[in-house]
Amino acid sequence: MHVPRSPVVSGCSWLARKSFQPILAALIIFGWLGVCWYKAPPPGYLWTYDQPVYLSIAYDIEHFGRFTDGTAWGTPSVDPTRPPGMVRTPLYPMFLATTAELDPVFNRTLNCLVQNQAATTCPQQAPLPRVLQFLMTVAFYLMLWRIAVRVTGSSRIGWLSLGVGLVVAPILIRSVDSLMTETLTLFFTTIATLAAVEVFKERRSLGWALLSGAMIGLAALTRPPFVYLLPAVALVTFPLVMRNSQRWRGAVVLAAFLLGGIGVLTPWIARNAVILGHPTMTSEYAQLALTQRVAYDEMNWRQYALFNLCSLPDGAGMGSLLVKPNACAKFGYDGTPGGFYVIGSTTLLQSTAVAAGGTAHQVGYILYHYVILHPVWHAIVSIPFAMRGLWIDHYWGFVLAILCIPLTWRALRSLDAAMLAVTLPGWFLLAFYAAVSADQTRYNLMLIIPFSLAGGMMLERFAKRKKAGAF
């Protein structure tokens, strides 16, 4: 006699089925981010930080059909004769210009800010770009979950890693409300990371490699330093490819990765060559970042010791408690008179331009006189910069960085290519930013993925040991 089995006890629960897990992950992510966004403080004034740069360029794109340098951080103004420029890369201003065309509310905000010299009476609403950035953040977390599952082969680690990553959702919500490049670059680099993982997990590796390189190219068109990931990946990967028995297949995959990135970057570089006579990514961006960074190399040993203290997660508070009130102000970015950042942005920027014989030679001059001639000291000063850029959400980053270091080391020793694709790019960019700019945590949001994975793997090991009675 056939007795039908109850759906409650037969088979797998629908929650455990692989086909439903992405839907469940998306619902959890969307719900949690929605709560965080609802509880977040109101967005700040739009004409702060780097927002004026992108908004003023977006205005010129929308109204004059021309990519310019905008009004930078200066007082906004309308100038139909403003010439083409290339201080910034094009993608984020184009994103803002496109959303302004589609969103009348944001369009009124943009027009008022530029046409009325950023008057405080102007609206601060930007519904469409913020909603799109919110959806990109949802996609980021969904990809984080997928990356963790694919790298480890464990659904449990995927869920644990997602939970660890969602702890810093309020940090990413700040980027959603801010009209700057962080959300867009994180979106592109996460697609690139997921595609790189699939290169080592799927048979159709050529297409994934092409996609990964193209996404790095788009990230570089949003924020220029990401362009250095292309040669960095090539330099690390090429020797490993040559040692592999399938070296020709590996070489083709690496070539596809580079082709994807170069193919995306070429139109912008060609535009700069034809219109401005400079076949490069940007102009005057590198010298500003470098002078802000090398200004800190002028500190003495006592200041260096204090800088290390100030670069800890609660460094500013500890500096005020242990040394004197506002002891860390000299190392900050808030415009403190006599601060290293202010010196690098003003007097040192001007003096090195004069000494170099013009801005065209300024980068080479700075690199030679401040970095190449003093490599050890420059590297030593880069350490607290890297520390300061590392602590995403303070002690969340502090703890998970400690866990991620041995994870990366084990992947290097075992040549776990998929795991290295997740961990190494973030570490490389952390070191790069610390060496060439006044590093900040918002530059290093890419580390959220390996940090979350390290936390998920640690929790999974802890659960196994507890189940086995080790605790």
C-alpha positions as CSV (number, residue, x, y, z in Angstrom):
1,M,0.0,0.0,0.0
2,H,1.4,3.4,-1.0
3,V,1.3,6.0,1.7
4,P,2.1,9.6,0.5
5,R,4.8,11.3,2.6
6,S,4.0,14.5,4.3
7,P,5.7,17.5,2.7
8,V,6.7,18.6,6.1
9,V,9.0,15.7,6.7
10,S,9.9,14.6,3.2
11,G,12.6,16.1,1.0
12,C,14.3,19.4,1.8
13,S,12.7,22.4,3.3
14,W,12.2,25.1,0.7
15,L,14.6,27.3,2.7
16,A,17.3,24.8,2.2
17,R,16.9,24.4,-1.5
18,K,19.7,26.0,-3.5
19,S,17.2,27.6,-5.9
20,F,15.5,29.6,-3.1
21,Q,18.7,30.6,-1.3
22,P,19.5,33.6,-3.5
23,I,15.9,34.9,-3.1
24,L,16.1,34.5,0.6
25,A,19.5,36.2,0.7
26,A,18.2,39.1,-1.4
27,L,15.2,39.5,0.9
28,I,17.3,39.6,4.0
29,I,19.8,42.1,2.5
30,F,17.0,44.3,1.2
31,G,15.2,44.3,4.5
32,W,18.2,45.0,6.6
33,L,19.6,47.7,4.4
34,G,16.1,49.3,4.2
35,V,16.0,49.4,8.0
36,C,19.5,51.0,8.1
37,W,18.6,53.5,5.5
38,Y,15.3,54.4,7.3
39,K,17.2,54.9,10.6
40,A,20.2,56.8,9.0
41,P,20.6,60.5,9.8
42,P,19.3,62.8,7.0
43,P,21.8,63.3,4.2
44,G,24.2,66.2,4.7
45,Y,24.7,69.3,2.6
46,L,25.5,68.2,-1.0
47,W,28.2,70.8,-1.5
48,T,30.7,69.2,0.8
49,Y,33.8,66.9,0.4
50,D,34.2,65.9,-3.2
51,Q,30.6,66.3,-4.1
52,P,31.1,69.8,-5.7
53,V,33.6,68.3,-8.1
54,Y,31.2,65.7,-9.5
55,L,28.1,67.8,-9.3
56,S,29.6,70.8,-11.2
57,I,31.0,68.5,-13.9
58,A,27.6,66.8,-14.2
59,Y,25.9,70.2,-14.7
60,D,28.2,71.0,-17.6
61,I,27.6,67.6,-19.2
62,E,23.8,68.0,-18.9
63,H,23.6,71.6,-20.0
64,F,26.5,72.0,-22.4
65,G,27.2,68.5,-23.6
66,R,30.9,68.8,-22.6
67,F,33.0,67.0,-20.0
68,T,34.9,69.8,-18.1
69,D,36.7,70.1,-14.8
70,G,33.7,71.9,-13.4
71,T,34.3,74.4,-10.5
72,A,36.2,71.8,-8.4
73,W,35.9,72.7,-4.7
74,G,35.4,76.4,-5.5
75,T,32.2,78.4,-5.5
76,P,29.9,77.0,-8.2
77,S,29.2,79.0,-11.3
78,V,27.7,78.6,-14.7
79,D,30.2,79.1,-17.5
80,P,29.2,78.0,-21.0
81,T,32.7,78.7,-22.3
82,R,34.4,76.4,-19.7
83,P,36.9,74.2,-21.7
84,P,37.0,70.4,-21.8
85,G,38.9,68.8,-18.9
86,M,40.3,65.6,-17.6
87,V,41.2,66.2,-13.9
88,R,38.5,63.6,-13.1
89,T,37.5,60.4,-14.8
90,P,34.1,60.5,-16.5
91,L,31.8,57.7,-15.2
92,Y,30.5,59.2,-12.0
93,P,29.7,62.7,-13.4
94,M,28.0,61.0,-16.3
95,F,26.0,58.9,-13.8
96,L,24.9,62.1,-12.1
97,A,24.1,63.9,-15.3
98,T,22.0,60.9,-16.6
99,T,20.0,60.6,-13.4
100,A,19.4,64.4,-13.4
101,E,18.0,64.1,-16.9
102,L,15.6,61.3,-15.7
103,D,14.8,62.7,-12.2
104,P,13.2,66.2,-12.2
105,V,13.6,66.5,-8.4
106,F,17.4,65.9,-8.5
107,N,17.6,68.1,-11.6
108,R,16.1,71.0,-9.6
109,T,18.6,70.4,-6.8
110,L,21.6,70.3,-9.3
111,N,20.5,73.4,-11.1
112,C,19.9,75.4,-8.0
113,L,23.2,74.5,-6.4
114,V,25.2,75.5,-9.5
115,Q,23.2,78.4,-10.6
116,N,22.9,80.0,-7.1
117,Q,26.4,79.4,-5.9
118,A,25.5,76.5,-3.6
119,A,22.9,78.5,-1.6
120,T,21.8,76.8,1.6
121,T,18.2,77.4,0.5
122,C,18.6,75.1,-2.4
123,P,16.9,71.6,-2.1
124,Q,19.2,68.7,-1.2
125,Q,17.1,66.0,-2.7
126,A,18.5,63.3,-5.1
127,P,16.0,60.5,-5.1
128,L,17.1,58.6,-8.3
129,P,20.8,58.5,-7.8
130,R,20.4,57.5,-4.1
131,V,17.9,54.8,-4.9
132,L,20.2,53.4,-7.6
133,Q,23.1,53.5,-5.1
134,F,20.9,51.7,-2.6
135,L,20.2,49.0,-5.1
136,M,23.9,48.7,-6.0
137,T,24.6,48.1,-2.3
138,V,22.0,45.4,-2.2
139,A,23.7,43.8,-5.2
140,F,27.1,44.1,-3.4
141,Y,25.9,42.1,-0.5
142,L,24.2,39.5,-2.7
143,M,27.5,39.1,-4.5
144,L,29.4,38.9,-1.2
145,W,27.2,36.0,-0.2
146,R,27.8,34.3,-3.6
147,I,31.6,34.9,-3.5
148,A,31.8,33.3,0.0
149,V,29.8,30.2,-1.1
150,R,31.8,29.8,-4.3
151,V,35.3,30.2,-2.7
152,T,34.6,27.9,0.2
153,G,32.0,25.5,-1.3
154,S,30.1,25.9,1.9
155,S,26.6,27.4,2.1
156,R,27.0,27.8,5.8
157,I,30.1,30.0,5.4
158,G,28.2,32.0,2.8
159,W,25.4,32.8,5.2
160,L,27.8,33.5,8.1
161,S,30.0,35.8,5.9
162,L,26.9,37.7,4.8
163,G,25.9,38.2,8.5
164,V,29.4,39.5,9.3
165,G,29.3,41.8,6.3
166,L,25.9,43.2,7.1
167,V,27.2,44.6,10.4
168,V,28.8,47.4,8.5
169,A,25.7,48.2,6.4
170,P,25.3,51.6,8.2
171,I,28.7,52.6,6.8
172,L,27.7,51.8,3.3
173,I,24.4,53.6,3.7
174,R,26.4,56.8,4.2
175,S,27.9,56.2,0.8
176,V,24.4,55.7,-0.6
177,D,23.3,59.2,0.6
178,S,26.6,60.8,-0.5
179,L,27.0,61.7,-4.2
180,M,30.5,60.4,-4.5
181,T,32.2,57.5,-6.1
182,E,32.4,54.9,-3.3
183,T,29.2,53.0,-4.1
184,L,29.8,52.8,-7.8
185,T,33.4,51.6,-7.5
186,L,32.5,49.0,-4.9
187,F,29.8,47.7,-7.2
188,F,32.1,47.4,-10.1
189,T,35.0,45.9,-8.1
190,T,32.7,43.3,-6.5
191,I,31.5,42.2,-9.9
192,A,35.2,41.9,-10.9
193,T,35.9,39.8,-7.8
194,L,33.0,37.5,-8.4
195,A,34.0,37.0,-12.0
196,A,37.6,36.4,-11.0
197,V,36.4,33.7,-8.6
198,E,34.4,32.1,-11.4
199,V,37.5,32.0,-13.6
200,F,38.9,29.4,-11.2
201,K,35.6,27.6,-10.5
202,E,34.0,27.4,-14.0
203,R,35.1,25.9,-17.3
204,R,34.0,28.9,-19.3
205,S,36.9,31.0,-17.8
206,L,37.5,33.2,-20.8
207,G,34.2,35.1,-20.6
208,W,34.6,35.5,-16.8
209,A,38.1,36.9,-17.2
210,L,36.9,39.4,-19.9
211,L,34.1,40.5,-17.6
212,S,36.5,40.9,-14.6
213,G,38.9,43.0,-16.5
214,A,36.1,45.2,-18.0
215,M,34.7,45.8,-14.5
216,I,38.1,46.9,-13.2
217,G,38.2,49.2,-16.2
218,L,34.8,50.7,-15.3
219,A,36.0,51.1,-11.7
220,A,39.1,53.0,-12.9
221,L,36.8,55.3,-15.0
222,T,35.0,56.0,-11.8
223,R,38.1,56.4,-9.5
224,P,41.5,56.5,-11.3
225,P,43.7,54.4,-8.9
226,F,41.8,51.2,-9.7
227,V,43.6,51.3,-13.1
228,Y,46.7,50.0,-11.3
229,L,44.9,46.7,-10.5
230,L,45.3,45.7,-14.1
231,P,49.2,45.6,-14.2
232,A,49.3,44.4,-10.6
233,V,47.2,41.3,-11.4
234,A,49.3,40.7,-14.5
235,L,52.5,40.9,-12.6
236,V,51.3,38.4,-9.9
237,T,49.6,36.0,-12.3
238,F,52.1,35.8,-15.1
239,P,54.8,33.8,-13.3
240,L,52.1,31.4,-11.9
241,V,50.8,30.9,-15.4
242,M,54.2,30.1,-16.8
243,R,54.7,27.5,-14.1
244,N,51.4,25.8,-14.8
245,S,51.1,22.8,-17.1
246,Q,48.3,24.5,-19.0
247,R,50.3,27.7,-19.4
248,W,48.9,28.6,-22.9
249,R,45.3,28.4,-21.6
250,G,46.3,30.5,-18.6
251,A,48.0,33.0,-20.8
252,V,44.9,33.4,-23.0
253,V,42.7,33.9,-19.9
254,L,45.1,36.5,-18.5
255,A,45.1,38.2,-21.9
256,A,41.3,38.3,-21.9
257,F,41.3,40.0,-18.5
258,L,43.7,42.7,-19.7
259,L,41.8,43.1,-22.9
260,G,38.6,43.6,-21.0
261,G,40.2,46.4,-18.9
262,I,42.1,48.1,-21.7
263,G,39.1,47.9,-24.0
264,V,37.0,49.9,-21.5
265,L,39.7,52.5,-20.8
266,T,40.7,53.1,-24.4
267,P,37.9,55.4,-25.6
268,W,38.5,57.8,-22.6
269,I,42.2,57.9,-23.2
270,A,41.7,58.4,-26.9
271,R,39.3,61.3,-26.1
272,N,42.0,62.9,-23.9
273,A,44.6,62.5,-26.6
274,V,42.5,63.9,-29.4
275,I,40.8,66.8,-27.5
276,L,43.4,67.7,-24.9
277,G,46.6,66.3,-26.3
278,H,47.3,64.0,-23.3
279,P,46.8,60.2,-23.9
280,T,46.4,59.5,-20.1
281,M,43.6,58.9,-17.6
282,T,43.7,62.2,-15.8
283,S,45.7,65.4,-15.3
284,E,46.5,67.2,-12.1
285,Y,44.8,64.5,-10.0
286,A,48.0,62.6,-9.1
287,Q,50.1,65.6,-8.1
288,L,47.4,66.7,-5.6
289,A,47.1,63.3,-4.0
290,L,50.9,62.8,-3.9
291,T,51.6,66.2,-2.3
292,Q,48.9,65.6,0.3
293,R,50.7,62.3,1.1
294,V,54.3,63.3,1.1
295,A,53.6,66.3,3.3
296,Y,53.3,63.7,6.1
297,D,56.9,62.6,5.4
298,E,58.1,65.8,7.0
299,M,57.1,64.7,10.5
300,N,59.7,63.8,13.1
301,W,60.0,60.6,15.1
302,R,57.9,62.0,18.0
303,Q,55.1,63.0,15.7
304,Y,55.4,59.6,14.0
305,A,54.9,57.8,17.3
306,L,51.8,60.0,17.9
307,F,50.6,59.3,14.3
308,N,50.6,55.6,15.0
309,L,48.6,56.1,18.2
310,C,46.1,58.4,16.3
311,S,45.7,55.8,13.5
312,L,44.2,53.2,15.9
313,P,40.4,52.7,15.8
314,D,39.9,55.1,18.7
315,G,43.2,56.9,18.2
316,A,41.8,60.5,18.4
317,G,40.3,59.8,21.8
318,M,43.4,58.0,23.1
319,G,45.6,60.9,21.8
320,S,43.5,63.4,23.6
321,L,43.5,61.3,26.8
322,L,47.2,60.3,26.8
323,V,48.9,63.3,25.2
324,K,46.8,66.5,25.1
325,P,43.4,67.6,23.8
326,N,43.2,67.5,20.0
327,A,46.6,65.9,19.8
328,C,45.6,64.1,16.6
329,A,44.2,67.1,14.8
330,K,47.5,67.7,13.0
331,F,47.1,64.4,11.2
332,G,43.5,64.8,10.2
333,Y,41.6,66.1,7.1
334,D,39.4,68.8,8.7
335,G,41.5,71.8,7.7
336,T,43.4,72.3,11.0
337,P,45.9,75.2,10.5
338,G,49.4,73.8,10.2
339,G,48.1,70.3,9.7
340,F,50.0,68.1,7.2
341,Y,47.0,67.6,5.0
342,V,46.5,71.4,4.7
343,I,50.2,71.9,4.0
344,G,50.1,69.2,1.3
345,S,47.0,70.8,-0.3
346,T,48.4,74.3,-0.4
347,T,52.0,75.4,0.2
348,L,53.7,72.1,-0.7
349,L,51.5,71.7,-3.8
350,Q,52.5,75.2,-5.0
351,S,56.2,75.0,-4.1
352,T,56.7,71.6,-5.8
353,A,55.0,72.9,-9.0
354,V,57.4,75.8,-9.1
355,A,60.4,73.6,-8.3
356,A,59.4,71.1,-11.0
357,G,59.0,73.8,-13.7
358,G,55.3,73.4,-14.0
359,T,52.5,70.9,-13.2
360,A,53.5,68.7,-16.2
361,H,56.6,67.6,-14.4
362,Q,55.3,67.8,-10.9
363,V,54.6,64.1,-10.3
364,G,58.0,63.0,-11.5
365,Y,59.6,65.7,-9.3
366,I,57.7,64.6,-6.2
367,L,58.3,60.9,-6.8
368,Y,62.1,61.5,-7.1
369,H,62.7,64.0,-4.4
370,Y,60.3,62.7,-1.7
371,V,59.9,59.0,-2.4
372,I,62.9,57.6,-4.4
373,L,65.5,59.5,-2.4
374,H,63.9,58.6,0.9
375,P,62.3,55.1,0.3
376,V,62.7,53.7,3.8
377,W,61.1,56.7,5.6
378,H,58.3,56.9,3.1
379,A,57.5,53.3,3.6
380,I,57.7,53.7,7.4
381,V,55.2,56.6,7.3
382,S,52.9,54.6,5.0
383,I,52.3,52.1,7.9
384,P,50.1,54.3,10.0
385,F,48.3,55.4,6.8
386,A,47.5,51.8,6.0
387,M,46.3,51.3,9.6
388,R,44.0,54.3,9.3
389,G,42.6,53.1,6.1
390,L,42.1,49.5,7.4
391,W,39.7,50.0,10.3
392,I,36.4,49.9,8.4
393,D,33.8,50.6,11.1
394,H,36.6,50.8,13.8
395,Y,36.9,47.6,15.7
396,W,35.0,45.5,13.2
397,G,37.9,46.2,10.8
398,F,40.4,45.8,13.6
399,V,39.3,42.3,14.5
400,L,38.7,41.0,11.0
401,A,41.9,42.3,9.6
402,I,43.7,40.2,12.2
403,L,41.7,37.2,11.0
404,C,42.2,38.0,7.3
405,I,46.0,38.2,7.4
406,P,46.5,34.4,8.2
407,L,43.7,33.6,5.7
408,T,45.7,35.4,3.0
409,W,48.9,33.7,4.0
410,R,47.4,30.2,3.9
411,A,46.0,31.0,0.4
412,L,49.4,32.1,-0.7
413,R,51.1,29.0,0.6
414,S,48.6,26.7,-1.0
415,L,48.2,28.8,-4.1
416,D,44.4,28.9,-3.7
417,A,43.8,31.1,-6.7
418,A,40.1,31.7,-5.9
419,M,40.8,32.8,-2.4
420,L,43.7,35.0,-3.5
421,A,41.4,36.7,-6.1
422,V,39.2,37.7,-3.1
423,T,42.0,38.8,-0.7
424,L,45.0,40.2,-2.6
425,P,43.4,43.1,-4.6
426,G,42.1,44.7,-1.4
427,W,45.5,44.4,0.3
428,F,47.3,45.7,-2.7
429,L,45.1,48.8,-2.9
430,L,45.4,49.4,0.8
431,A,49.2,49.5,0.4
432,F,49.0,51.6,-2.8
433,Y,46.7,54.2,-1.3
434,A,48.9,54.4,1.8
435,A,51.9,55.1,-0.3
436,V,50.5,57.6,-2.7
437,S,47.6,59.4,-0.9
438,A,46.3,60.4,2.5
439,D,44.6,57.1,2.9
440,Q,41.0,56.9,4.3
441,T,38.7,54.0,5.1
442,R,36.3,55.0,2.3
443,Y,39.1,54.2,-0.2
444,N,39.3,50.6,1.1
445,L,35.7,49.4,1.2
446,M,36.8,46.6,-1.1
447,L,38.2,44.9,2.0
448,I,34.7,44.3,3.3
449,I,34.6,41.1,1.2
450,P,37.7,39.3,2.4
451,F,37.1,40.6,6.0
452,S,33.5,39.2,6.0
453,L,34.8,35.9,4.5
454,A,37.5,35.6,7.2
455,G,34.8,36.3,9.9
456,G,32.4,33.7,8.4
457,M,35.1,31.0,8.2
458,M,36.1,31.8,11.8
459,L,32.5,31.4,13.0
460,E,32.1,28.2,11.1
461,R,35.2,26.7,12.7
462,F,33.9,27.9,16.1
463,A,30.5,26.2,15.5
464,K,32.2,22.9,14.5
465,R,34.4,22.9,17.6
466,K,31.5,23.6,19.8
467,K,29.5,20.8,18.2
468,A,32.4,18.4,18.7
469,G,32.6,19.4,22.4
470,A,35.9,21.2,22.1
471,F,34.5,24.1,24.2
